[in-house]
Amino acid sequence: MADGKWVYGLTTDAAVADAARVVLAARFEVIRHYLPLAVEMSDDDPGYVHQLRVGTRRAGTALRAFAPCLPRKRLKAARRALRGLRQAAGDARDWDVFRAGLVKARNRGVGDDARPAFDFLLGYALGERAAAQARLVEAAAEVGPGYLADTTLLPARARPPKGDGSPRTFGDLADAHLGRLFADLSAAVAADPESPDALHQLRILAKRLRYAVEIFAGCYGPPLRAEVYPAVERLQEVLGRVQDAAVGAARLEGLRDRLRRAVPDEWGRLGPGVEGLIGDRGAAVGAGREAFRAWRADWERVAAEYPLGSLRLERERTPPAAS
């Protein structure tokens, strides 16, 4: 099954409620596909958990965009179910990333003094990943049935948004929703964040914009997908590496303190490798900051050359072929 990234078949003059039914059904179907795979077969392919996590984020973006079309009680239930699945999948995915980082570092070559730490950390990460998988299974059992029931019915319950100023067409909603997200991202980029936490918040804004562009791209000309979207995607990738390094360093620092207290006699054997990995993660955060600055200069060019308003299609157009 495809990952359901792009939404096809909608034009600028489609009614908002009709668009909501199409988009929500597509986004919810991705989660229905990957949820059992992530629960039952993640050992065979860790990508199932990753796709589930991304699927919940894309569905969350769709719910935010079409919230005015949906009954409040049903909307709240769907959000609650998505949040539970996203958090459980995120926990498991973070340990997959941590373990993959250890393997990558080991494959680059480590000294004899670091090998005990790598052996210990790989076993530790495997145990934490197993615990995270148990939490994912529990979350799926707890919220999965409700999610399946709610999201099967929710798209059909979409109605035209109320209020004189509410968007009536898919194109009008695209302008309003993407306009806000572009403004939010631009303001956050202009603030030139430095700390890992601030960069992580910027990454969240980039994700929201990216996933919204995947919904509304059919309302705009080719540069939105060919120029603007890749720039946002690059930002997400750059800041993803920063976040992975920052989270990894924090986990290693916490584990270092625990090891010193719990098994002080072993610290002399484990310390060199743990300290080395903490240093590597810190260097990766610094490299990520530099990569962000380089990206920022390119983004200023893209944003100036392709302002959102200039890309809007004012008439119905044939949707692009699926790729």
Secondary structure, 3 states (H helix, E strand, C coil): CCCCCCCCCCCCCCEHHHHHHHHHHHHHHHHHHHHHHHHHCCCCCCHHHHHHHHHHHHHHHHHHHHHHHCCHHHHHHHHHHHHHHHHHHHHHHHHHHHHHHHHHHHHCCCCCCCHHHHHHHHHHHHHHHHHHHHHHHHHHHHHHHHHHHHHHHHHHHCCCCCCCCCCCEHHHHHHHHHHHHHHHHHHHHHCCCCCHHHHHHHHHHHHHHHHHHHHHHHHECHHHHHHHHHHHHHHHHHHHHHHHHHHHHHHHHHHHHHHHHHCHHHHHHHHHHHHHHHHHHHHHHHHHHHHHHHHHHHHHHHHHHCCHHHHECCCCCCCCCCC
